[in-house]
Amino acid sequence: MHAVDYVEVLGASAAAVAVLMVGTWLVSLPLRNVSIVDIVWGLGFVVVAWVSYLVGDGVAARRLLLAVMVTLWGLRLAGYLLWRNAGHGEDFRYQAMRKKMGPSFAVRSLVTVFAVQGVIMWVVSLPVQVGAVADSPAGIGVVGALGVAVWATGLFFESVGDFQLAHFKADPANAGQVMQRGLWRYTRHPNYFGDFCVWWGIWLVAAVTGVGLLTVVGPIVMSFFLIKVSGVPMLERTIGKRRPGYDEYVRRTNAFFPGPPKAPAAEGGAP
């Protein structure tokens, strides 16, 4: 195996991401709806996974396993967001950016939204790209099996968490209320925790190749955004004002990693 093999896969994936994100940007212009990038986010990883599978020449079984793991995650996420966002127009986050930037937003969004997400997509998917090139070992071993288990746990949290929230919101009696049942009883963001597990699991499968260990930047970047940037902090910035009782839910429930609910503080007691 030569370094050129890695360059070919990394380059092909970067080109595919660039074409996808520029194409999505072009579609967003007449629609005046940048939110479509949220749906394409999951699909972009699927594209990278299969480009890596086709261009890479590493162990076929591992290439296929990585592609399937990413595809199941990406298609589920894209399908859910397509269903959830249908008919709701542009997300308030992008509306705020559009208002702030004015007429220049149409062009500037190519960089501030689409290019930025494309770069993050490429970096996060490094384990998939490198894992598709390495030609040893032949199997996934104990570490790879652990990775599949972590990935499956993440997919469970994400899928079940989204289903439970959608079912909760579908009941008019729950309008304006705080979802704190099922998985949401143990973490305020089971879907984000699921994303976290999915990408650490994928990295573990790639890490058995040895060189795949170097791609740990992928899940680290995903974890950073989920926990510190666009995941938990962005969602919780205003939710307390929109959901009565959310402050108490915060005091009782872990923000990210699941854990037993904390007992409510006694009235008049220590904070």
N, C-alpha and C positions, 0 to 999 in steps of 0.2 A: 504494500500500500504506500502511496506517495502523498505528499502534502497537497498535490494538485487535486486529489480526490476530494479533500475537504473544501478546497477553494471552489471547485465546481458545484458542489451541493450548496455551500453558503451563498455563492453568487447566483445560482438559479433560484434559490428561495428568496433572496433579496429582490431579484427582478420580478418574480411573481407577486411579491407583496407590493412593490411599486406600481405595477400595472393594476392590481386590484384596488389600491387606495386612490390612485388618480382617477380610475374609472368610476369609483363610488363618488368621489368629489364632483365629477362632471354630472353625474345623475342628480346629486343633491342641489345643484344650482337652479335648474328650472323648478324643482320641487320646493325650494326654499326650506329645506328640512335636513339639517345636518345629523339628526338623530338616526338616520339610516346607517350611520357608521357603527352604532351599537350592535346592530344585527350582523353586519359584515365582520365585526370583531371575531366572533366565534368561527365564522366561515373562513376567515383568513388563516387561522391556525390549521384548519383542515386542508386548505390549499398547500400550505408549507409542508405539512406531513406527507402528502401524496407526491409532491414534487421531490421531496427528499427520498421517498421510497423509490421513485422511478429513476432518479439520477444517481442515487447512492448504489454501491455495489457490496455493502457489508453483508453480514449474516441475514439471509432472507427472512427467517422466522422472526428475528428481532425487529427488522425493518417493518414487517407487517404488523407485529404486535404494537409498536409505537404508533403506526398510522391508524390502527383501529382504535386505540385508546384515545387519541386526539380527536378522531372523527366522532366517536360516541359523545364525547364531551362537547365538541364544537357545534354539532348539529342540534343537540338538545338545547344548548344555550341560545343559538340563533332562532330556533323554532319557538322557544318560549318568549323571547323578546319580540319576535314578529307578532305573535298572538297578543302579548301584553300591550304593545305600543300601537297596534292597529287603530286608526281613527283618532288618535290623541294628539297629533301634530308634533311639533318640535319640542324636545325636552326643555324644561325651564333653564337648565344650565347653559344650553346653547343659545337660547333666547336672550339670556343676560349678556353673553359674549357678543351676539349680533347687535344688541342695543348699544353696548359700550364701544364697539369698533365702527359702527355706522356702515356706510356704503362699502367700505373697504373689506368688510367681513367676508364677502363672497370669495375674494381672492386670498385673503389672509388665512381663511379657514383651511386652505390647502396645506399650510405649514402648521398652524396652531392646533389643528384637530387631526387631519388625515395623515400627514407626514409623521407627526409625533406618535400617533397610535401605531403606524406602520413600523417605525423603528422599535418601539416597545415589543410589538408582536414578534419581530425577527429575533430580538434578544431573548425573550422568554422562551422561544421555541428552539434555542440552540441545542438543548439535549436531544431533541427529535432529529435535528439535522446531523449532528455528529454521530448519534447512535445509528444512523442509517449508513454510515461509511465504514465504521470499525468492523474488521473481519474476525475478531476473536473477543471473548470466547464464543463457542458455538451455542451454549445455553444461556439462560438468564440467572441460574443459581439461586441461592437463598436471598441475596440482596434484591435481585430482580423480582422474585416472588413476593417479597415484602413490598416492593414498589407497586406491584399490581394490587395488593391488598390495600395499601394507602390510597391509591387512585380510586379503587372501588368504594372506599369509605367516603372519599370526597364527592364522588358522583352521587352517592346515596344522600349525603347531607344537602347537596345542592338541589337535586331533583325533588326530594321529599320536602325540603324547606320551601321551595318555590310553589309546590303543589299545595302545601298547607296554607301558605299566605294567600294564594289565589282563591282557595276555597273560603277562607276567612273574609276576604274582601267582597266576595260574591254575595254575602248575606247582608242585606240592607241594615239589619239590626246592629251590625258592627261598624257602621259608618263613623269615622272619627275616633274609633277605639284603638287600643294597642294590642297587637297580636302577641300573645304570650303563652301559646299552647304548643303542644308537640315539641319539635326540636327548638322552637323559639322560647321555650321555657328554660333551656340550658345555655343558649347563646343568642345574643341579639342579632347576629348575622350568620345563620347557618349556611346560607348560600355563599358568602365570602369565605367562610372557613372551608367549605367544600372546594372552592377554587384553589385555595391554598394547598389542600391535600392532593388534589388532582395533579398539580404541577410538581410537587415534591415526589409524588409517586412516579411520574414520568421520568424525572431526573434519576431516580434510583434504578430504573430499568436501563437507562443509558449509562449510568455510572459503572456498571459491571464491566464495561469495555476498558476501563482504566482511563483512557483519554476523555471519556464522558464525564469523569469527575471534574474536569476543568470547566464544564458548562454549568456549574452550580450558580453562576451569575443569573441564569434564567429564572429559577424559582425564587432566588433572593429578590430580584427586581419585581416579580409578581407579588411576593409577600409584602414588599415595601409599599407598593401602590395600594394593595388591599387594606393594610393596617394603618398606614401613615398619610396617604394622599387622597386618592379618588374613591376609596372604598368606604370604610367606617367613618372617617372624619367628615367627608363631604356630605354623606347621607344624614349624619346626626347633627349637622350644623344648625338646622332649622326645625328638625322633626319634633323637638320638645315643645315648640310653639304651636305645632299643628296637631299634636296628639295629647290630650289631657291624660295625665297619669304616667307619661313617659319617663319623667324624672324618677318616680318610684321604681319603675321597671329597670331603669339604669342602675339604681342602687342595689337591686336584687339580682340582676342577671349579668353574667360575664359578657363583655363586649364582643369577644372573638372566639377564644378557645372555650369549648363547652365545659360546663361544670355544674354542680348542684346549685340550685337557687339559694341565695342568702336569705336568712331570716330578716323580716322587716325590722327596722330600728324601733325600739320601744318609745312611746311618746314621753317626752321630757327627759329621756335618757341621754347618754353620751352619743355624739354623732358617729 
